Amino acid sequence: MKRQFVIKDSHKLLTATLLSNVADGMHTLALGKYLYDHTGAVGSFALVLGFDYILGVLTQVYAGPVVDKVSARLVGMSAGLFRATVLLIIAALSGMQGQVALVTGLSILLKISSHFYRTSTFAIVPAVVPKEQQAGYAALSTTFLHVGQLIGVGLVGIMLIKMSTAAVFVSDALLFCVTAALFVSFNVPRPEFGKAKVLGLTQVVRDWYQTGVTLSKKRGLLSHILISTGDLAVMACINLTLVPIVNSRFGGNSVWLSILDGAFAGGAIFSFLFLKTYLRERYLPLFQVLQIASLTAVAFTHDRQVVLVAFFVLGVALGGSNALLSSKLFGRMPAEQRGRISGFRFLVISLVTAASVWATSMGLGVGEATGLGIVTALIAVYFSITVVLRRRNFDGETLLGAPIAVPEPMVEVTREPAKQKVG
């Protein structure tokens, strides 16, 4: 018999991640252009972006329990279909006058559904990606985050020249439909510990209380979750510094935005190849030191080649630390609480990112070096925490969950006195 070709669930999940980020990049820019064209100001769109972090906190409170009770597969599929539906409505409204407020409200719904999607995606990884491939998956996922957004922004820039914004929104909706179809195809059984029913506030509070009890007993897991929230906040802040860097070092040539982002993505791909062979907890502080060194180099040099190399090294370091922390966390999350653990992680990410982006923005207002210094300080804080905690004994485990070897007790050998012969 011929062997049937089957696409692995892990490859489907990576494809969904890439397409989802392409779609996010497309509708983000298309919505910005639509609102600017109809209001003459980007204030309304900036308000939507600013609400993303606040929505992240509010959404994750509910998203985690829903993922656990309904299943990550169903939530991911529903989020894709919901976003596609919202985009089709926006496409229909974009050709009408006086619909700016409604389109803005619908764009907020897109953000909310995106947070449900992120939680379901993180929670489903342990179920569809083999343990030995989770480090590689995490590294590629980080890469696809940047590559997907880069492709999306590039595509929509070309499409808006030849097509209407409505056509862009429809194309975006089709991409989300494909991600939903990929989630449908996952071979994941429905969890026995969950029941697909509407969750009231009382049940949500009970679920989070149960998770709080779990994390209070597993301090190593709690520390692991908290320290894994720094990488995405750092990435958001670095994206914020790209335009000032290009303006001061590359004469404002927007092509360099794509080149620097491409160098970062290339570094993340290199970290994937590295981590396929070497995945060691002791490399985490090294990755964090490389992040600090890379940003320091960017802050104090105007040499274009040095800046380009620094962004490549930054991609290696961030991709490596994110892959290491995420892959180890996948294996530690209790199966019945993966949604809430994922939700809690993204909730902390939203809070840390909101504060970090605000501080970086204030720093950039003072000067480019100040803004980069704030991002570097954020990495230094996580590095310090890592150094302090990595040698701690968390109930027989290290910070990232490796069991601590306990030496076997020495068995004392005693000699029995020789028996004397009688007679």
Secondary structure, 3 states (H helix, E strand, C coil): CCCCCCCCHHHHHHHHHHHHHHHHHHHHHHHHHHHHHHHCCCHHHHHHHHHHHHHHHHHHHHHHHHHHHHCHHHHHHHHHHHHHHHHHHHHHHCCCCCCHHHHHHHHHHHHHHHHHHHHHHHHHHHHHCCHHHHHHHHHHHHHHHHHHHHHHHHHHHHHHHHCCHHHHHHHHHHHHHHHHHHHHCCCCCCCCCCCCCCCCHHHHHHHHHHHHHHHHHCHHHHHHHHHCCHHHHHHHHHHHHHHHHHHHHCCCCCHHHHHHHHHHHHHHHHHHHHHHHCCCCCHHHHHHHHHHHHHHHHHHCCCHHHHHHHHHHHHHHHHHHHHHHHHHHHCCCCHHHHHHHHHHHHHHHHHHHHHHHHHHHHHHHHCHHHHHHHHHHHHHHHHHHHHHHCCCCECCECCCCCECCCCCCCCCCCCCCCCCCCC
